[in-house]
Amino acid sequence: MFLALVAVVLAGSPDGGASPVRTPLPSLLEDVLRAQRETRKERRTEELAALRSATAKATGAERPLLERMTRLLEQDEPLPNQVPELADILRSMSRLVRGRFDEERAVVGAFLSLPSLARSARLDPEPLRREGLAMTQDLVERFPAEGRAHGLRASAMMEARADAKAVLVELQRCAQLEPSAWCSRSAADLKATLERPRCSGSALKAELLATGAQQEWTRTPGATKGQWTDVRENEPFLRSADFSSISVDADGNLALEVTEAAKARLEKETRRLVGTAAGAVVLTLGGEVLLSARVQEPITEGRIRVSRGLDRPPFRIEDLCKTVERPTVP
């Protein structure tokens, strides 16, 4: 729904003759990612119809922007080509609606989704992160009494992995000015995380296991789609003592390294799995599956990198700690 979203922003501006549209902040990223995964012809037809309708209502400088968005969807460009064009469209749109808070907020919110798209397109997301941060800072300075401006600022800071205490200040300000479920809930969750003792790397390593598996294609009777399921081997080939470090990199990927003693075993087992029809590695933390992936080639350097994929948020150490922490029984 990404292109339809920004089209509605333009069509809803005073120059377009309609009332401003309020787009819920939490749904922006979800809509963008869903739109990028959606390839059905009927969805594309709906998106194009919405854009063409908005273009017909637009006047002045809005019309060329809407025409660019329509061409982008019509031509079905590869994602690496879409991201720079979308960024440029949103920059132009931001200048066009400057001073009209609801429209600006929607445009900036859409821009904050671009780093995630850049990662999916294997582009460097950092320039877009920095630009998004600058946009939200400018918005907060010009609209300090708008809680949703502070909410956007918090979102940009989280994407940039800013200091959690600074993020909490923005979330609390958002909740004070305009109590919303998202700001209040996020502020409460982050506050609880900051107040809870952090688990150590050794606590995370103690719960790690790597097991071989065979992936089988299964489909529930009557279902239109099937899925891959793992048939795991009985014994893990890597246990907690075999991991030397666990961390999260700048792009939110989980980075694991094994000890020198375990390096040869990791290579041997992954080489064995490569030789099977559907050999996979299943990595679990505290019983939760972090990775289930077909083995394409042996892992020879002793390093494993795990990414979340499009439909899940990046890894965070705080979330991994929640996986292994056990509540105290009174």
JONORRA-V978330 format. One record per residue. RES is the residue in one small letter. PHI is phi in radians with two decimals (none if undefined). PSI is psi in whole degrees, 0 to 359 (999 if undefined). Layout:
# JONORRA-V978330
res = {RES	RES}
phi = {PHI	PHI}
psi = {PSI	PSI}
This chain:
# JONORRA-V978330
res = {m	f	l	a	l	v	a	v	v	l	a	g	s	p	d	g	g	a	s	p	v	r	t	p	l	p	s	l	l	e	d	v	l	r	a	q	r	e	t	r	k	e	r	r	t	e	e	l	a	a	l	r	s	a	t	a	k	a	t	g	a	e	r	p	l	l	e	r	m	t	r	l	l	e	q	d	e	p	l	p	n	q	v	p	e	l	a	d	i	l	r	s	m	s	r	l	v	r	g	r	f	d	e	e	r	a	v	v	g	a	f	l	s	l	p	s	l	a	r	s	a	r	l	d	p	e	p	l	r	r	e	g	l	a	m	t	q	d	l	v	e	r	f	p	a	e	g	r	a	h	g	l	r	a	s	a	m	m	e	a	r	a	d	a	k	a	v	l	v	e	l	q	r	c	a	q	l	e	p	s	a	w	c	s	r	s	a	a	d	l	k	a	t	l	e	r	p	r	c	s	g	s	a	l	k	a	e	l	l	a	t	g	a	q	q	e	w	t	r	t	p	g	a	t	k	g	q	w	t	d	v	r	e	n	e	p	f	l	r	s	a	d	f	s	s	i	s	v	d	a	d	g	n	l	a	l	e	v	t	e	a	a	k	a	r	l	e	k	e	t	r	r	l	v	g	t	a	a	g	a	v	v	l	t	l	g	g	e	v	l	l	s	a	r	v	q	e	p	i	t	e	g	r	i	r	v	s	r	g	l	d	r	p	p	f	r	i	e	d	l	c	k	t	v	e	r	p	t	v	p}
phi = {none	-1.06	-1.16	-1.11	-1.06	-1.21	-1.14	-1.13	-1.02	-1.20	-1.14	-1.59	-1.30	-0.94	-1.19	-1.49	1.54	-2.09	-1.35	-1.04	-1.84	-1.73	-1.81	-1.06	-0.99	-1.08	-1.54	-1.05	-1.12	-1.04	-1.10	-1.10	-1.13	-1.12	-1.12	-1.24	-1.44	-1.38	-2.13	-1.13	-1.09	-1.15	-1.16	-1.08	-1.10	-1.11	-1.07	-1.12	-1.10	-1.12	-1.15	-1.14	-1.13	-1.14	-1.11	-1.10	-1.53	-1.35	-2.34	1.05	-1.24	-1.19	-1.05	-1.04	-1.15	-1.14	-1.15	-1.12	-1.14	-1.10	-1.07	-1.06	-1.32	-1.12	-1.40	0.89	-1.11	-1.03	-0.96	-1.04	-1.48	-1.22	-1.03	-1.06	-1.18	-1.08	-1.07	-1.18	-1.07	-1.18	-1.09	-1.10	-1.14	-1.06	-1.17	-1.17	-1.77	-0.97	1.70	-1.84	-1.00	-1.02	-1.18	-1.04	-1.03	-1.14	-1.14	-1.11	-1.05	-1.14	-1.09	-1.16	-1.42	-1.17	-0.99	-1.13	-1.12	-1.08	-1.06	-1.10	-1.54	1.07	-1.86	-1.26	-1.45	-1.06	-1.03	-1.23	-1.06	-1.08	-1.16	-1.09	-1.05	-1.12	-1.07	-1.22	-1.12	-1.10	-1.13	-1.12	-1.16	-1.54	-2.28	-1.13	-1.62	-1.65	-1.02	-1.17	-1.14	-1.18	-1.12	-1.13	-1.05	-1.08	-1.08	-1.13	-1.18	-1.15	-1.07	-1.49	0.95	-1.26	-0.98	-1.07	-1.18	-1.20	-1.08	-1.07	-1.03	-1.19	-1.13	-1.18	-1.13	-1.04	-1.14	-1.22	-1.35	-2.59	-0.96	-2.27	-1.02	-1.18	-1.09	-1.12	-1.15	-1.14	-1.10	-1.14	-1.12	-1.18	-1.07	-1.11	-1.13	-1.16	-1.45	-1.48	-1.00	-1.27	-1.34	-1.60	-1.04	-1.15	-1.16	-1.20	-1.08	-1.14	-1.88	-1.51	-2.48	-2.15	-2.26	-1.35	-2.69	-2.00	-1.62	-2.12	-1.50	-2.22	-2.54	-1.18	-0.92	1.59	-1.36	-1.51	-2.22	-1.89	-2.71	-1.47	-2.13	-1.69	-1.85	-1.33	-1.29	-1.24	-2.00	-1.12	-1.70	-2.28	-2.04	-0.94	-1.18	-1.47	-1.70	-1.67	-2.74	-2.48	-2.68	-2.09	-1.45	-1.12	-1.71	1.39	-1.65	-1.45	-2.00	-2.11	-2.27	-1.80	-1.23	-1.04	-1.14	-1.63	-1.05	-1.15	-1.18	-1.06	-1.12	-1.08	-1.22	-1.21	-1.14	-1.10	-1.21	-1.06	-1.36	-1.75	-1.10	-2.51	-1.21	-2.44	-1.88	-1.97	-1.87	-2.15	-2.24	1.01	1.55	-1.60	-1.31	-1.61	-2.62	-2.43	-2.45	-1.11	-1.50	-1.60	-2.74	-1.09	-1.63	-1.83	-1.70	1.38	-2.13	-2.11	-2.01	-2.09	-1.96	-1.32	1.65	-1.14	-1.60	-2.37	-1.24	-1.07	-1.17	-2.42	-1.01	-1.04	-1.23	-1.12	-1.09	-1.07	-1.13	-1.76	-1.29	-1.99	-1.13	-1.38	-1.45	-1.04}
psi = {10	308	322	324	307	333	318	325	314	314	336	2	160	325	337	350	6	170	151	147	132	119	122	127	314	338	350	306	319	316	318	311	321	320	323	331	337	121	4	143	321	325	318	321	319	316	314	322	319	318	316	323	317	322	320	330	343	154	163	224	343	324	313	324	317	324	323	318	321	315	321	318	322	319	346	54	151	151	319	334	331	319	308	322	318	319	317	321	316	325	314	319	322	319	323	321	11	133	345	101	311	316	317	316	316	320	312	320	320	321	325	345	346	323	322	318	322	317	317	328	5	37	160	117	348	315	322	325	311	319	320	319	316	320	315	326	318	320	317	320	325	337	62	339	3	112	324	334	318	327	318	320	317	319	316	321	323	319	323	2	48	171	131	327	323	322	318	322	316	319	319	323	318	313	326	317	324	87	115	154	318	310	314	314	316	319	318	317	316	320	317	322	317	327	343	137	135	138	156	166	326	327	322	314	328	342	5	138	144	126	143	154	162	131	132	141	120	155	129	137	129	346	149	340	151	186	159	133	151	131	96	150	161	323	131	147	349	132	181	318	345	349	132	333	155	130	172	127	182	338	10	20	146	127	122	143	144	164	165	321	330	349	315	324	320	316	316	314	319	327	321	317	328	326	358	168	319	48	137	160	130	118	126	148	114	33	348	133	118	329	134	104	141	138	115	330	157	147	110	343	357	16	135	129	128	124	154	325	175	323	10	151	163	159	148	141	322	319	322	324	321	328	324	346	141	128	146	130	126	999}
